[in-house]
Amino acid sequence: MTETSTPRTRFAVPGRIAVSNRAAARWQTATLTEIRRETPRAASFRFAVPAWAGHLPGQHLMLRLTAPDGYTAQRHYSISSAPDDSGHLELTLDHVDGGEVSGWFHTRARPGDEVAVRGPLSGFFAWPGDRPALLVGAGSGVVPLMSMVRLHRARGLTVPLRLLVSARSPEELIYAREYGAETLPVFTREAPPGVPVGRLAAAHLAPVLAERPAGGWEAYVCGSNAFAEHASRLLVAAGQPVDRIRIERFG
């Protein structure tokens, strides 16, 4: 999930599925253990959170930074890692122009730094892995969807899962190294040789919707307001039931 850009100050460092409301409401210390570059403007940040109670793919958390003068900034971020029992989780952050939190992560954060996190939050967009999932995302909207893909792989699930992800160019395709046969990338400005350039269209969705798995698809759409509107309209026009489309909007 993205942040609003409100420059104020520079910051110094100050598997289990069932999660109780009390556990989600408690602030915990998260220690940064790894930074992994995904694209020129996006990176993944891995944290050790020993008391983390677990999450479902599609959920997010609240992250808090505290400045030396006591000023704090909080942002909601989608969790990109699959749930496991290791006491670790990952976030993938775009470097937002003027973003005080994303700016700190991309320019100052180092392994060993500590932040505060609270969650997981919201179950509406969560996918527990028990139903066919059609995932449609654009840009950093793929972050919560990747948590679903990773769970599907980690547990060897046989329930159908498909991902359509839109990016401006191959260079800006987050998680490009991880995609497999379940994924169809769509490029809007620049594409590899032989791949057409253009927005997500009905022609991209038609082959997937035609598969009609038992029970039908549960569609998860994540991206900007404009993309979410465009993708959901395409899905409805193609026959996807409105009540089986879950939307997460950024921005």
C-alpha positions as CSV (number, residue, x, y, z in Angstrom):
1,M,0.0,0.0,0.0
2,T,1.3,3.5,-0.7
3,E,1.8,6.5,1.4
4,T,0.9,10.2,1.1
5,S,3.9,12.5,0.6
6,T,4.1,14.9,3.5
7,P,7.8,15.9,3.9
8,R,8.5,16.9,7.5
9,T,11.8,15.7,8.8
10,R,14.5,13.0,8.4
11,F,14.3,10.0,10.5
12,A,16.9,8.3,12.6
13,V,16.6,4.7,13.6
14,P,14.8,4.6,16.8
15,G,2.2,-20.1,9.3
16,R,0.0,-19.0,12.2
17,I,-3.3,-18.0,10.4
18,A,-5.6,-17.3,13.3
19,V,-4.8,-13.8,14.7
20,S,-6.5,-12.2,17.7
21,N,-7.6,-8.6,17.7
22,R,-5.5,-8.0,20.7
23,A,-2.4,-9.3,18.9
24,A,-3.1,-7.2,15.9
25,A,-3.6,-4.0,18.0
26,R,-0.2,-4.4,19.7
27,W,2.8,-2.4,18.5
28,Q,5.9,-4.7,18.0
29,T,9.5,-4.0,17.2
30,A,10.5,-5.1,13.7
31,T,14.3,-5.4,12.9
32,L,15.3,-4.9,9.3
33,T,17.4,-7.9,8.2
34,E,17.6,-7.6,4.4
35,I,17.1,-5.2,1.6
36,R,16.5,-6.6,-1.9
37,R,16.2,-4.4,-5.0
38,E,13.2,-5.2,-7.2
39,T,13.2,-2.4,-9.7
40,P,15.0,1.0,-10.0
41,R,12.2,2.5,-7.7
42,A,11.0,-0.5,-5.7
43,A,12.8,-2.6,-3.1
44,S,11.8,-5.4,-0.7
45,F,12.5,-5.1,3.0
46,R,12.6,-8.2,5.2
47,F,12.0,-7.9,8.9
48,A,12.4,-10.1,11.9
49,V,9.3,-9.8,14.1
50,P,9.6,-12.6,16.7
51,A,6.2,-12.1,18.2
52,W,4.4,-11.7,14.9
53,A,1.1,-13.7,15.2
54,G,0.8,-14.5,11.5
55,H,-1.2,-13.1,8.6
56,L,-3.3,-14.0,5.6
57,P,-2.1,-13.1,2.1
58,G,-3.7,-9.8,1.1
59,Q,-3.6,-8.3,4.6
60,H,-1.5,-5.2,5.5
61,L,0.1,-3.7,8.6
62,M,0.7,-0.3,10.1
63,L,4.3,0.8,10.2
64,R,5.6,3.6,12.5
65,L,8.8,5.6,12.4
66,T,9.8,8.0,15.2
67,A,12.1,11.0,14.7
68,P,14.6,12.2,17.4
69,D,12.3,15.1,18.2
70,G,9.4,12.7,18.9
71,Y,7.6,13.3,15.6
72,T,6.1,10.1,14.3
73,A,4.8,9.0,10.9
74,Q,2.6,6.0,10.2
75,R,1.8,4.3,7.0
76,H,-0.2,1.3,5.9
77,Y,1.8,-1.2,3.8
78,S,0.7,-4.5,2.3
79,I,2.6,-7.6,3.3
80,S,4.4,-9.2,0.4
81,S,5.6,-12.4,2.1
82,A,3.6,-15.6,2.5
83,P,2.7,-16.5,6.1
84,D,5.1,-18.8,7.8
85,D,6.4,-19.7,11.3
86,S,9.8,-18.1,11.0
87,G,8.9,-14.8,12.7
88,H,9.8,-12.8,9.5
89,L,7.8,-10.8,7.1
90,E,8.5,-8.7,4.0
91,L,7.2,-5.4,2.6
92,T,7.9,-4.0,-0.9
93,L,8.0,-0.2,-1.1
94,D,8.0,2.1,-4.0
95,H,10.2,5.2,-3.6
96,V,7.5,7.8,-3.5
97,D,8.7,11.3,-4.6
98,G,8.6,13.4,-1.4
99,G,7.6,10.4,0.7
100,E,9.1,10.7,4.1
101,V,8.7,7.1,5.1
102,S,9.5,5.5,1.7
103,G,12.3,8.0,1.3
104,W,13.8,7.0,4.6
105,F,13.7,3.3,3.6
106,H,15.2,3.8,0.2
107,T,18.0,6.2,1.2
108,R,18.8,5.7,4.9
109,A,17.6,2.3,6.2
110,R,20.2,-0.4,6.8
111,P,20.0,-4.0,8.2
112,G,19.8,-3.7,12.0
113,D,17.5,-0.7,12.0
114,E,14.3,-1.0,14.0
115,V,10.8,0.2,13.3
116,A,7.4,-0.4,15.0
117,V,4.7,-2.5,13.3
118,R,1.1,-3.3,14.2
119,G,-1.1,-5.9,12.5
120,P,-2.2,-7.7,10.5
121,L,-5.1,-5.5,9.5
122,S,-8.2,-6.0,7.4
123,G,-9.5,-9.3,6.3
124,F,-11.6,-8.2,3.3
125,F,-8.8,-8.6,0.7
126,A,-7.4,-11.7,2.3
127,W,-7.1,-15.0,0.4
128,P,-6.8,-18.1,2.7
129,G,-5.8,-20.4,-0.2
130,D,-9.1,-22.3,-0.3
131,R,-10.7,-21.0,-3.5
132,P,-9.6,-20.4,-7.2
133,A,-8.0,-16.9,-7.3
134,L,-7.8,-14.6,-10.2
135,L,-5.3,-11.8,-9.3
136,V,-5.1,-8.6,-11.3
137,G,-2.6,-5.9,-10.3
138,A,-0.7,-2.9,-11.7
139,G,2.6,-1.4,-10.5
140,S,3.0,-1.8,-6.7
141,G,-0.6,-3.2,-6.7
142,V,1.1,-6.6,-7.2
143,V,2.5,-6.6,-3.7
144,P,-0.4,-8.2,-1.8
145,L,-1.0,-10.4,-4.7
146,M,2.5,-11.8,-4.6
147,S,1.8,-12.8,-1.0
148,M,-0.9,-15.0,-2.4
149,V,1.3,-16.4,-5.2
150,R,4.0,-17.2,-2.6
151,L,1.6,-19.0,-0.3
152,H,0.3,-21.0,-3.3
153,R,3.8,-22.2,-4.1
154,A,5.0,-22.7,-0.5
155,R,2.2,-25.0,0.3
156,G,2.0,-26.7,-3.0
157,L,-1.7,-25.8,-3.4
158,T,-3.6,-27.3,-6.3
159,V,-6.5,-24.8,-6.3
160,P,-6.2,-22.7,-9.5
161,L,-4.4,-19.4,-9.3
162,R,-3.7,-16.9,-12.1
163,L,-2.0,-13.5,-12.0
164,L,-2.3,-10.7,-14.6
165,V,0.1,-7.9,-13.7
166,S,0.5,-4.6,-15.5
167,A,3.7,-2.6,-15.6
168,R,5.0,0.3,-17.7
169,S,8.0,-1.7,-18.9
170,P,10.0,-4.9,-18.1
171,E,12.4,-2.8,-16.0
172,E,9.5,-1.7,-13.8
173,L,8.0,-5.1,-13.4
174,I,8.2,-5.9,-9.6
175,Y,9.1,-9.5,-8.8
176,A,10.0,-10.2,-12.5
177,R,12.4,-13.0,-11.4
178,E,9.7,-14.9,-9.5
179,Y,6.9,-15.2,-12.1
180,G,6.1,-18.6,-13.5
181,A,3.4,-20.2,-15.7
182,E,0.6,-18.7,-13.5
183,T,1.5,-15.1,-14.5
184,L,0.7,-13.0,-17.6
185,P,2.6,-9.7,-17.7
186,V,1.0,-6.7,-19.6
187,F,3.3,-3.8,-20.6
188,T,1.7,-0.4,-21.2
189,R,4.7,1.6,-22.6
190,E,7.6,-0.7,-23.5
191,A,7.6,-4.4,-24.0
192,P,10.0,-7.2,-24.9
193,P,10.4,-8.0,-28.6
194,G,7.2,-9.6,-30.0
195,V,5.1,-8.6,-27.0
196,P,2.4,-6.1,-27.8
197,V,2.2,-2.8,-25.8
198,G,-1.1,-1.6,-24.4
199,R,-3.4,-1.5,-21.4
200,L,-5.0,-4.5,-19.8
201,A,-7.8,-5.5,-22.1
202,A,-10.7,-8.0,-22.4
203,A,-8.5,-10.2,-24.5
204,H,-6.1,-10.7,-21.6
205,L,-8.9,-11.8,-19.3
206,A,-10.9,-13.9,-21.7
207,P,-8.6,-17.0,-21.7
208,V,-8.5,-17.1,-17.9
209,L,-12.2,-16.6,-17.3
210,A,-12.9,-19.3,-19.9
211,E,-11.2,-21.8,-17.7
212,R,-14.1,-21.7,-15.3
213,P,-12.7,-23.7,-12.4
214,A,-15.0,-25.5,-10.0
215,G,-16.7,-22.9,-7.8
216,G,-15.7,-20.1,-10.1
217,W,-13.0,-17.4,-9.7
218,E,-12.6,-15.1,-6.7
219,A,-11.1,-12.0,-8.3
220,Y,-8.6,-9.8,-6.4
221,V,-7.9,-6.4,-8.1
222,C,-5.2,-4.1,-6.7
223,G,-3.8,-0.8,-8.1
224,S,-4.5,2.8,-8.5
225,N,-8.1,4.1,-8.5
226,A,-8.0,4.4,-12.2
227,F,-6.6,0.9,-12.7
228,A,-9.0,-0.6,-10.2
229,E,-12.0,0.9,-12.0
230,H,-10.7,-0.2,-15.4
231,A,-9.9,-3.8,-14.4
232,S,-13.1,-4.3,-12.4
233,R,-15.2,-3.1,-15.4
234,L,-13.5,-5.5,-17.7
235,L,-14.1,-8.3,-15.3
236,V,-17.8,-7.5,-14.9
237,A,-18.2,-7.1,-18.7
238,A,-16.6,-10.5,-19.1
239,G,-19.1,-12.1,-16.8
240,Q,-17.3,-12.2,-13.4
241,P,-20.0,-11.7,-10.7
242,V,-19.7,-8.3,-9.0
243,D,-19.9,-9.9,-5.5
244,R,-16.8,-12.0,-6.3
245,I,-14.5,-9.1,-7.1
246,R,-12.4,-7.7,-4.2
247,I,-10.7,-4.4,-4.8
248,E,-7.8,-2.8,-3.0
249,R,-7.1,0.8,-4.1
250,F,-3.8,2.7,-3.8
251,G,-3.3,6.4,-3.7
